Amino acid sequence: MTTERPSLHASTDDFVLPFSTDRSRALGRLVRLGPVADEILKRHDYPAAASEVLGQALALTSMLGSTLKFDGNLIVQTRTDGPLGFLVVNFEAPGRVRGYASVDAADVEQLAGEGGLDQGRLIGNGHLALTIDPGGSMDRYQGIVALEGDDLSTAANVYFRQSEQLPTFVRLAIARHHSGPSGDGDWHWRAGGIMLQYVSPVGGHPPDDDDERGNVAWLLGEHEEDWQRVSMLAATVEDHELLDPTLAPERLLYRLFHEERVRAGQPVPIETFCRCSRERVATFLQTFAGDDISDMKDADGKVAITCEFCNSVYKFETA
């Protein structure tokens, strides 16, 4: 009982690895982001606590986006009343990701001073939305769940239980790792995560009951014991295991699920991207009237536009 070992690219970073378990019939995704997470988070230089949430969102969105069977887009976003008022991560199939957040640094500092800077308070109350855009003439799909002081892992689990009605386990991890001689410049962000799901062949909707297990028992039927067993195994994973670049992903899957006869699929490489360009920004500015352009000028008489995703600044001379 060993994992099937796909040929991973040379680095054990920046990929999503799909897997399945024969015994419990679960499907899963394992993600590990190194340079991708580090590049995106360092571009913005948010307070560390906000960077942690965005890094976890990058990991979550990469796992979800890698399941797309078409050349579309997945957008994960939050909008809340917390210091992290807005967050958006965009995944473009087959494996490109970008993201940014709106952060009130003063409120973050105040929460930290009060000793209450947990992720739930940082995010606050609002909603989490997942949008799938297949492109072309096909309709968008969007699912929304409430956020009530939850961390991102909890919010994702609630989303799948309520919106998708799928028994799901999600665990996300984020940390800065030291990779060289002493000095702040040698610290790099890493993000990781694991997602496990059981997709029931039964259709329809669960009965209206108050079972504390939600819809899990109804969906799984006679396979509930299998799901409980494999999800408990997934819950034993440690954050450092999800982040450790020296721990091969196949070895981690074997460590967690060897009794379930785990099989790894082909990894999906993940990279950063942005659609901005000087030409696109110039075209955008042409939509503004003269007075509006004048209001946008800086002290040097130039118009400066900053891309929210990659933080690139484009400056233009105006008449």
C-alpha positions as CSV (number, residue, x, y, z in Angstrom):
1,M,0.0,0.0,0.0
2,T,2.0,2.9,-1.3
3,T,1.3,6.1,-3.1
4,E,1.7,6.3,-6.8
5,R,4.6,8.6,-7.3
6,P,4.1,11.1,-10.1
7,S,7.1,12.9,-11.5
8,L,7.1,16.3,-9.7
9,H,9.0,19.2,-11.2
10,A,12.4,19.8,-9.7
11,S,11.2,22.1,-6.9
12,T,8.8,20.8,-4.3
13,D,7.2,24.3,-4.2
14,D,4.4,26.1,-6.0
15,F,2.2,23.2,-7.0
16,V,-1.2,21.6,-6.2
17,L,-1.1,17.8,-6.0
18,P,-4.4,16.0,-6.4
19,F,-4.9,12.7,-4.6
20,S,-7.5,10.1,-3.8
21,T,-8.1,7.3,-1.2
22,D,-9.2,4.0,-2.5
23,R,-10.5,2.7,0.9
24,S,-12.6,5.7,1.9
25,R,-13.3,7.1,-1.6
26,A,-12.3,10.6,-0.8
27,L,-10.8,13.2,-3.1
28,G,-8.2,15.7,-2.0
29,R,-5.7,18.4,-2.9
30,L,-2.4,19.3,-1.3
31,V,-0.9,22.7,-2.0
32,R,2.5,24.2,-1.2
33,L,3.4,27.7,-2.2
34,G,7.0,29.1,-1.8
35,P,8.2,31.8,-4.2
36,V,4.6,32.4,-5.4
37,A,3.4,33.3,-2.0
38,D,6.5,35.2,-1.1
39,E,6.4,37.3,-4.3
40,I,2.8,38.3,-3.9
41,L,2.9,39.1,-0.2
42,K,6.2,41.0,-0.4
43,R,4.8,43.2,-3.2
44,H,2.3,44.7,-0.8
45,D,4.1,44.7,2.5
46,Y,0.9,44.5,4.6
47,P,1.0,44.1,8.4
48,A,2.2,40.5,9.0
49,A,-1.2,39.4,10.3
50,A,-3.0,40.6,7.1
51,S,-0.3,38.9,5.0
52,E,-1.0,35.6,6.8
53,V,-4.7,35.8,5.8
54,L,-3.9,36.7,2.2
55,G,-1.3,33.9,2.0
56,Q,-3.9,31.3,3.3
57,A,-6.4,32.7,0.7
58,L,-3.8,32.1,-2.0
59,A,-3.4,28.5,-0.9
60,L,-7.1,27.9,-0.7
61,T,-7.8,29.5,-4.1
62,S,-5.1,27.5,-5.7
63,M,-6.5,24.2,-4.4
64,L,-10.0,25.1,-5.6
65,G,-9.0,26.6,-8.9
66,S,-6.9,23.6,-9.8
67,T,-10.1,21.6,-10.0
68,L,-11.5,23.6,-12.9
69,K,-12.0,21.5,-16.0
70,F,-12.0,24.5,-18.4
71,D,-9.9,27.6,-19.1
72,G,-11.9,29.8,-16.8
73,N,-11.4,31.8,-13.6
74,L,-12.1,31.3,-9.9
75,I,-12.4,34.3,-7.7
76,V,-12.4,34.0,-3.9
77,Q,-13.1,37.2,-2.0
78,T,-14.2,38.5,1.4
79,R,-15.9,41.7,2.3
80,T,-16.2,42.4,6.0
81,D,-16.3,45.1,8.7
82,G,-12.9,44.1,10.2
83,P,-9.5,45.7,9.7
84,L,-9.0,43.4,6.7
85,G,-12.1,44.8,5.0
86,F,-11.6,43.3,1.6
87,L,-9.6,40.5,0.1
88,V,-9.6,39.0,-3.4
89,V,-7.6,36.2,-5.0
90,N,-8.0,35.4,-8.6
91,F,-7.1,32.0,-10.1
92,E,-6.8,31.6,-13.9
93,A,-6.7,28.0,-15.2
94,P,-4.6,26.0,-15.5
95,G,-2.4,27.4,-12.7
96,R,-1.9,31.2,-12.4
97,V,-2.8,33.1,-9.2
98,R,-2.8,36.8,-8.0
99,G,-4.3,38.6,-5.0
100,Y,-4.5,41.7,-2.9
101,A,-6.3,43.0,0.2
102,S,-7.6,46.2,1.7
103,V,-6.1,46.7,5.1
104,D,-6.5,49.4,7.8
105,A,-3.1,49.3,9.3
106,A,-4.0,51.5,12.2
107,D,-6.9,49.2,13.2
108,V,-4.5,46.2,12.9
109,E,-2.0,47.9,15.2
110,Q,-4.8,48.8,17.7
111,L,-6.0,45.2,17.8
112,A,-2.5,44.0,18.3
113,G,-2.0,46.5,21.2
114,E,-5.2,45.1,22.8
115,G,-3.8,41.6,22.6
116,G,-6.7,40.5,20.4
117,L,-5.2,40.0,17.0
118,D,-6.6,36.6,16.2
119,Q,-7.6,36.0,12.6
120,G,-11.3,36.0,13.3
121,R,-11.2,39.6,14.7
122,L,-8.9,40.7,11.9
123,I,-11.4,39.5,9.3
124,G,-14.5,40.5,11.1
125,N,-18.1,40.0,10.1
126,G,-19.3,40.0,6.5
127,H,-19.3,37.4,3.8
128,L,-17.1,35.0,1.8
129,A,-17.9,34.6,-1.9
130,L,-16.6,32.1,-4.4
131,T,-17.2,32.9,-8.1
132,I,-16.5,30.6,-11.1
133,D,-16.3,32.4,-14.4
134,P,-16.2,29.9,-17.3
135,G,-15.7,32.7,-19.8
136,G,-17.3,33.1,-23.2
137,S,-21.1,33.0,-23.2
138,M,-21.4,30.7,-20.2
139,D,-23.0,32.0,-17.0
140,R,-21.1,32.7,-13.9
141,Y,-21.7,30.7,-10.7
142,Q,-21.4,32.3,-7.3
143,G,-21.8,30.9,-3.8
144,I,-21.9,33.1,-0.7
145,V,-21.7,32.4,3.0
146,A,-21.7,34.6,6.0
147,L,-18.5,35.4,7.9
148,E,-19.0,35.8,11.6
149,G,-15.5,36.2,13.2
150,D,-14.2,33.1,11.5
151,D,-10.7,32.3,10.4
152,L,-10.3,31.4,6.7
153,S,-10.1,27.6,7.3
154,T,-13.3,27.6,9.3
155,A,-15.0,29.8,6.7
156,A,-14.1,27.5,3.9
157,N,-15.4,24.5,5.7
158,V,-18.7,26.3,6.4
159,Y,-18.9,27.3,2.7
160,F,-18.8,23.7,1.5
161,R,-21.1,22.4,4.1
162,Q,-23.8,25.1,3.5
163,S,-23.4,26.2,-0.1
164,E,-22.1,23.1,-1.8
165,Q,-23.5,20.5,0.6
166,L,-20.2,18.5,0.5
167,P,-18.5,16.8,3.5
168,T,-15.2,18.7,3.4
169,F,-12.1,19.1,5.5
170,V,-9.8,22.2,4.9
171,R,-6.6,23.0,6.7
172,L,-4.5,26.1,5.8
173,A,-1.1,27.1,7.0
174,I,1.2,30.2,6.6
175,A,4.5,31.2,8.0
176,R,7.8,33.0,7.3
177,H,10.8,30.7,7.0
178,H,14.4,31.6,7.4
179,S,16.5,30.4,4.5
180,G,20.0,31.8,4.9
181,P,22.4,33.8,7.1
182,S,20.9,36.1,9.8
183,G,19.1,39.2,8.5
184,D,15.5,40.2,7.7
185,G,16.2,39.8,4.0
186,D,16.4,36.1,4.4
187,W,12.9,35.6,5.6
188,H,10.5,34.2,3.1
189,W,6.7,33.6,3.2
190,R,5.4,30.0,2.6
191,A,1.8,28.9,2.4
192,G,0.3,25.4,2.3
193,G,-2.9,23.6,2.7
194,I,-4.9,20.4,2.3
195,M,-8.5,19.8,1.3
196,L,-10.4,16.5,1.5
197,Q,-13.9,15.9,0.1
198,Y,-16.4,13.1,-0.2
199,V,-18.7,13.6,-3.2
200,S,-21.9,11.7,-2.6
201,P,-23.6,10.0,-5.6
202,V,-27.0,10.8,-4.0
203,G,-28.8,13.8,-5.5
204,G,-31.4,16.1,-4.1
205,H,-31.3,18.1,-0.9
206,P,-30.9,17.0,2.7
207,P,-34.0,16.9,4.9
208,D,-34.7,19.8,7.2
209,D,-33.4,18.6,10.6
210,D,-31.2,19.9,13.4
211,D,-28.6,17.2,13.3
212,E,-25.5,18.7,14.8
213,R,-23.4,17.0,12.1
214,G,-25.2,19.1,9.5
215,N,-25.8,17.2,6.2
216,V,-22.8,14.9,6.5
217,A,-24.7,11.8,7.7
218,W,-27.5,12.3,5.1
219,L,-25.0,12.6,2.3
220,L,-22.7,9.8,3.3
221,G,-25.3,7.2,4.3
222,E,-23.5,3.9,4.9
223,H,-20.2,5.5,4.1
224,E,-20.3,7.9,7.0
225,E,-17.8,5.8,9.0
226,D,-15.3,6.0,6.1
227,W,-15.5,9.7,5.9
228,Q,-15.2,10.1,9.7
229,R,-12.1,8.0,9.6
230,V,-10.3,9.7,6.7
231,S,-11.2,13.2,7.9
232,M,-9.8,12.4,11.3
233,L,-6.5,11.3,9.7
234,A,-6.4,14.5,7.7
235,A,-6.9,16.5,10.9
236,T,-3.7,15.1,12.3
237,V,-1.6,17.1,9.8
238,E,0.6,19.8,11.4
239,D,1.3,23.2,9.9
240,H,5.0,22.6,9.6
241,E,4.3,19.5,7.5
242,L,2.2,21.5,5.1
243,L,5.0,24.1,4.8
244,D,8.2,22.1,5.0
245,P,10.0,22.2,1.6
246,T,12.2,19.2,2.6
247,L,9.2,17.0,3.1
248,A,8.2,15.5,-0.2
249,P,4.4,15.8,-0.8
250,E,4.0,12.1,-1.6
251,R,5.7,11.2,1.6
252,L,3.3,13.5,3.5
253,L,0.3,11.9,1.9
254,Y,1.6,8.4,2.7
255,R,2.3,9.5,6.3
256,L,-1.4,10.6,6.6
257,F,-3.3,8.1,4.5
258,H,-1.3,5.0,3.9
259,E,-4.0,2.9,5.6
260,E,-6.5,4.4,3.1
261,R,-4.5,3.3,0.1
262,V,-3.7,6.8,-1.1
263,R,-3.0,7.6,-4.8
264,A,-1.3,10.8,-5.9
265,G,-2.1,12.3,-9.3
266,Q,-0.2,14.7,-11.6
267,P,0.9,18.0,-9.9
268,V,-0.4,21.3,-11.2
269,P,2.3,23.9,-11.3
270,I,1.3,27.3,-9.8
271,E,2.7,30.7,-10.9
272,T,2.0,34.4,-10.4
273,F,0.5,36.6,-13.0
274,C,-1.1,40.0,-13.6
275,R,-3.0,41.4,-16.6
276,C,-1.9,45.0,-16.1
277,S,0.2,46.8,-18.7
278,R,1.0,50.4,-19.6
279,E,-1.2,50.1,-22.7
280,R,-4.2,48.8,-20.7
281,V,-3.9,51.6,-18.2
282,A,-3.6,54.2,-20.9
283,T,-6.8,52.9,-22.5
284,F,-8.5,53.0,-19.1
285,L,-7.5,56.7,-18.7
286,Q,-9.0,57.6,-22.0
287,T,-12.5,56.9,-20.5
288,F,-12.2,59.9,-18.2
289,A,-13.2,63.4,-19.1
290,G,-10.7,66.3,-18.8
291,D,-11.9,67.6,-15.4
292,D,-11.6,64.1,-13.9
293,I,-8.1,63.7,-15.3
294,S,-7.1,67.0,-13.7
295,D,-8.3,65.8,-10.3
296,M,-6.0,62.8,-10.6
297,K,-2.8,64.7,-11.2
298,D,0.0,64.7,-8.6
299,A,2.2,67.6,-7.6
300,D,4.3,67.1,-10.7
301,G,1.3,67.3,-13.0
302,K,1.4,63.6,-13.7
303,V,-1.2,60.9,-13.3
304,A,0.0,57.9,-11.4
305,I,-2.1,54.7,-11.5
306,T,-1.2,51.8,-9.2
307,C,-2.2,48.2,-10.1
308,E,-3.9,46.7,-7.0
309,F,-2.7,43.2,-7.8
310,C,1.0,43.6,-8.6
311,N,1.6,47.1,-7.1
312,S,3.1,48.3,-10.3
313,V,2.9,52.1,-10.8
314,Y,2.3,53.7,-14.2
315,K,2.8,57.4,-14.6
316,F,1.5,59.5,-17.5
317,E,2.1,63.0,-18.7
318,T,-1.3,64.8,-19.3
319,A,-2.2,67.9,-21.2
